[in-house]
Amino acid sequence: MKKLFIYYSLTGNGEAVALKMKELGFETIRVKPKRDISGPFFFKIMRGGFQALRKASPKLDGSSDLTRLDPPASEYDVIAVGSPVWFARLSPAANSVLKTLPEKAGKLSFVLWAGGGEAPKALERIKKEYPGAPVIIMKQPSENPSELEKLGEYLTEQDHA
Ligand SMILES: Cc1cc2nc3c(=O)[nH]c(=O)nc-3n(C[C@H](O)[C@H](O)[C@H](O)COP(=O)(O)O)c2cc1C
């Protein structure tokens, strides 16, 4: 079974998740917006949070072009979209991933991580727009490595392992 984890990370928690996903047999791709948010942390929160609120989907840089994947996304059986939670929502870069993925891409699931371990608006949206897609939310994985252990169980339950 071919499995792909496409994720965004601003402050590095996503890297810990990606390492674990690799161990679990996923190929991984980290996407990056052409112009990612920058500046002091407070500005990042405000800018990024506002983008997430209005469901922005920034242009991704060339190396993140999902229409030119080799092999193409359609050849994967499972595609897990990974995102930090911003203002209870998916990150803008994850919105871009969802917009760019071809319809025929593999079975979609969501791997989320958040400072507080909750993502109410993201869950609401996934339920509505991707009914049946499995979701896991972890609490700040770089500080709580035990959270990553949930991934194996989650993927086994979803028959992704
Ligand atoms: C713009 C922004 C908004 C955030 N909003 C939330 C939030 O609503 N709830 C929460 O629990 N954590 C929130 N966080 C914290 C991140 O979800 C958390 O630190 C996550 O692990 C970061 O992942 P990363 O290091 O891969 O970027 C926010 C962080 C940023 C930068």
The ligand as an SDF file (V2000), in Angstrom:
LIG
                    3D

 31 33  0  0  0  0  0  0  0  0999 V2000
   -1.2040   31.4270   13.9770 C   0  0  0  0  0  0  0  0  0  0  0  0
   -1.3160   30.3920   15.0650 C   0  0  0  0  0  0  0  0  0  0  0  0
   -2.5550   30.0950   15.5950 C   0  0  0  0  0  0  0  0  0  0  0  0
   -2.6940   29.0690   16.5500 C   0  0  0  0  0  0  0  0  0  0  0  0
   -3.9330   28.7540   17.0160 N   0  0  0  0  0  0  0  0  0  0  0  0
   -4.0720   27.7200   17.9070 C   0  0  0  0  0  0  0  0  0  0  0  0
   -5.3750   27.3140   18.3630 C   0  0  0  0  0  0  0  0  0  0  0  0
   -6.3960   27.8670   17.9750 O   0  0  0  0  0  0  0  0  0  0  0  0
   -5.4480   26.2980   19.2600 N   0  0  0  0  0  0  0  0  0  0  0  0
   -4.3350   25.6400   19.7340 C   0  0  0  0  0  0  0  0  0  0  0  0
   -4.4630   24.7160   20.5350 O   0  0  0  0  0  0  0  0  0  0  0  0
   -3.0870   26.0080   19.3080 N   0  0  0  0  0  0  0  0  0  0  0  0
   -2.9310   27.0180   18.4000 C   0  0  0  0  0  0  0  0  0  0  0  0
   -1.6850   27.3690   17.9520 N   0  0  0  0  0  0  0  0  0  0  0  0
   -0.5170   26.5650   18.4050 C   0  0  0  0  0  0  0  0  0  0  0  0
   -0.1340   25.5190   17.3530 C   0  0  0  0  0  0  0  0  0  0  0  0
   -1.2620   24.7910   16.8990 O   0  0  0  0  0  0  0  0  0  0  0  0
    0.8440   24.5070   17.9420 C   0  0  0  0  0  0  0  0  0  0  0  0
    1.9140   25.1710   18.5390 O   0  0  0  0  0  0  0  0  0  0  0  0
    1.3440   23.5290   16.8980 C   0  0  0  0  0  0  0  0  0  0  0  0
    1.9720   22.4430   17.5300 O   0  0  0  0  0  0  0  0  0  0  0  0
    2.3320   24.1860   15.9390 C   0  0  0  0  0  0  0  0  0  0  0  0
    2.7340   23.2670   14.9490 O   0  0  0  0  0  0  0  0  0  0  0  0
    4.0670   23.5060   14.1030 P   0  0  0  0  0  0  0  0  0  0  0  0
    5.1910   23.6320   15.1010 O   0  0  0  0  0  0  0  0  0  0  0  0
    4.2000   22.2700   13.2510 O   0  0  0  0  0  0  0  0  0  0  0  0
    3.9110   24.7390   13.2950 O   0  0  0  0  0  0  0  0  0  0  0  0
   -1.5320   28.3800   17.0120 C   0  0  0  0  0  0  0  0  0  0  0  0
   -0.2680   28.7290   16.5020 C   0  0  0  0  0  0  0  0  0  0  0  0
   -0.1620   29.7110   15.5370 C   0  0  0  0  0  0  0  0  0  0  0  0
    1.1970   30.0500   14.9530 C   0  0  0  0  0  0  0  0  0  0  0  0
  1  2  1  0
  2  3  1  0
  2 30  2  0
  3  4  2  0
  4  5  1  0
  4 28  1  0
  5  6  2  0
  6  7  1  0
  6 13  1  0
  7  8  2  0
  7  9  1  0
  9 10  1  0
 10 11  2  0
 10 12  1  0
 12 13  2  0
 13 14  1  0
 14 15  1  0
 14 28  1  0
 15 16  1  0
 16 17  1  0
 16 18  1  0
 18 19  1  0
 18 20  1  0
 20 21  1  0
 20 22  1  0
 22 23  1  0
 23 24  1  0
 24 25  2  0
 24 26  1  0
 24 27  1  0
 28 29  2  0
 29 30  1  0
 30 31  1  0
M  END
$$$$
